[in-house]
Amino acid sequence: MGACSPGGGGAGTGSKSPSLGSKRTSGNGAKCGKDKGQILSILLAIREPIAEYQQKGGLGRYEQVGFLCLLTSIYQQAYQACLAFLTMLCNLLPFIDVFLLVIRFALDRLICIVKTDSVGAAAVGLISLIGQVFVVIMMLGLICMFLLFPVLSLVLAFVYRLLGMN
């Protein structure tokens, strides 16, 4: 069979590298085989938990993963991740309406202050507007801290990893 099958002809058993086999003594050859066995056992020890996890998803434990299967899976997973990300962003769009509401509120109050004939009433209205805007900014700050900053940190971490900065 191939190089993956047991006894299927690894390095040193074929006729392609006779110089490597002839320069080694029998002790070194045995050591090379022992190192190869250790590497193989390490690779299998890493593969087994992965195969066990993927078996729950429908991929057979001893099934070989082909290149096209790998590419198809990568595209499908990336598509699902993009959909989840876009869905999350679409669910945050109403938060933009909040900012528009705050701007409209401030503009309406400023228009009322400008239309006021009395300087004293305008000053009281302006101080009131400043206090109300301060309270609104504090509330929006808390909302941003609990809603948007975790999302933004995830997005930035994703972008940094894509660009290889982290």
Beta strands, then each sheet from edge to edge (+ up, - down):
end
